[in-house]
């Protein structure tokens, strides 16, 4: 690569690094009113259900 291409790539990399991408969930909620709103998660319940997923029945 020549010097000009390197400068161009560096500028493009800085530009892309400055962009902030919102999580997909937030975008989906914005456009789809039928989605249920997630309640605030309780850490105790989250741990309980993660343990339940690990068990075999």
Secondary structure, DSSP 8 states (H G I E B T S, - for coil): --HHHHHHHHHHHHHHHH-----HHHHHHHH-TTS-------HHHHHHHHHHHH---
